[in-house]
Amino acid sequence: MGRFFNVAGPCVPGQHYMLPPQERCPEVHPLIEQGLYFVIHSARQTGKTTLLRALSREMNSQDRFHALYCSFESLQGIIRPEDGIPAAIRTLRAAIHDSSKLNRHPFASDADYSDFNNVLRTSLSAFCRLLDRPLVLLFDEADCMSNGTLVQFLRQLREGYIRRDETPFAHSVALVGMRNIRDFKACVRDDGQTLGSASPFNVVTKALTLQSFDENDIATLFRQHTEAAGQVFEKAAVRRAAEQTGGQPWLVNAIARECVAELLQNDFTRPVTAGLVDQAIQNIVLRRDTHIDSLLERLKEDRVRAIIEPMLTGQEAAVQRSSDDYEYVRDLGLIRDDRGVVEPANPIYGEVIARTLSSDLQHALEAPIYPYALVKYRKGSGLDMGFLLKDFQQFWRENSAIWRERFEYKEAAPHLVLMAFLQRVLNGGGRIVREMAAEMRRLDLCVELDEVRYPIELKIRRSEKTEAEGVGQLCRYMDSLGCREGWLVIFDRDSSRSWDEKIFWKTETMADGKTLHLVGC
């Protein structure tokens, strides 16, 4: 069987299309050579395990080090360090048993687990004493350890590290997972534990992350399939995949696999086009594959909401980049900081975040407006946006109080309700392009139907300047899209104002001929 695009588990040379993993984290080799302990962190399914397995194979094929790959995924849910440290040692012993070069040496065969504060250090020291080469330990899923177990684990690593000039110990250690070491410390502090002056986290020299694919990387990956099967990915398809995924490795592979295996049914005579990439993205978003679903479960966490909600509403200075919450959400791979603007890590995640947070309302709207909604709002070959938004004004007036209370993201409720309303109208006939970013003080939406664009700017009324700011922002957004007509929706959350004051419709013609509709809600 030939190679294929992998979306499940680590990539295997000769079985999957893949890029050299070491090139995505070039700083690893110098750290190992210097005998340092370090962290590699990046979001789920970005290639961490693939990298560690490749490093292990590479080092074991040479005569410089013994490298051992060991996953701590099985430690998930073990809370007490009295149980966690023995479990870690047993997991390490199983990994050694599976190693053809290390299994001739006994490890922790007479370990005293009652002394869980020292047993890991003493067992590793005894094991390293038997080896003819320095030992490099590559611990995958390190963040599966509970906070208490992690502290004990690191304390023993630190003690072994600082005494290794006298007592043999691991030459270099990599702790790998989704979370940076900084977030580990934040969690321990939150638990009220005192680390003392000799912090176990001082053992870590550097925290590295895996670089995302760029457009050239994606083209190289896709070209492997072209060379193997003869199927061409058009340049526009490569560009669209790069734009929509932000280079997230799982998304890149998932799109390619969806195009090749599902949409084209392995008919390698047909090229992969940008249109097929768009359809593949739509399928992946609607299907909510495990990768996406696991990320979106995080949206329920308070510390994630603290970062995502300002991004949805465009609140200025609401995201504190120095906060542990910001670091945590970025490490999860949900956001990126691009030129000083906090936004979804890629357009696909932005789409799924918005759909997920408004999904309950979309289902509730199914009976009232489906299936005749799009037909109802058609006007000739286009969309009667005025008719649609006036219906929304009435819907918001009648239902806003109910839906504001149902949303966990209460500050973003107006934005989510409008997006849900538009999504339910357009399902099966058009699409919504969302541009959300913290510190932009608005949310840009573009409704697309039959290749016609309808730009919408969303604002929350915060002062007398809101309307003027919104007009300027909408005009700039229209310029970027090449549109002559646009809609500025302003939500007024002042409970002292009547609905007759909040609900209005004004149409203005600008000096350059643009037509702007101001929609009060």
Secondary structure, DSSP 8 states (H G I E B T S, - for coil): ---B---SS---TTTB----GGGGSTTHHHHHHTT-EEEEE--TTSSHHHHHHHHHHHHHTSSS-EEEEEE-GGGTT---HHHHHHHHHHHHHHHHHT-TTTTTS--STT--TT-TTTHHHHHHHHHHHT-SS-EEEEEETGGGS-HHHHHHHHHHHHHHHHTTTTS---SEEEEEESS-HHHHHHHHHHTT----SS-GGGG--EEE------HHHHHHHHHHHHHHH---B-HHHHHHHHHHHTT-HHHHHHHHHIIIIIISTT-TTS-B-HHHHHHHHHHHHHHT-HHHHHHHGGGGSHHHHHHHHHHHHT-TT-S-TTSHHHHHHHHTTSEEEETTEEEESSHHHHHHHHHHHTHHHHHHHHHHHTTTHHHHTEETTEE-HHHHHHHHHHHHHHHHHHHHHH-SS-TTHHHHHHHHHHHHHHTTT-EEEEE--TTSSSEEEEEEETTEEEEEEEEE--STTHHHHHHHHHHHHHHHHT-SEEEEEEE---TTS-HHHH-EEEEEE-TTS-EEEEEE-
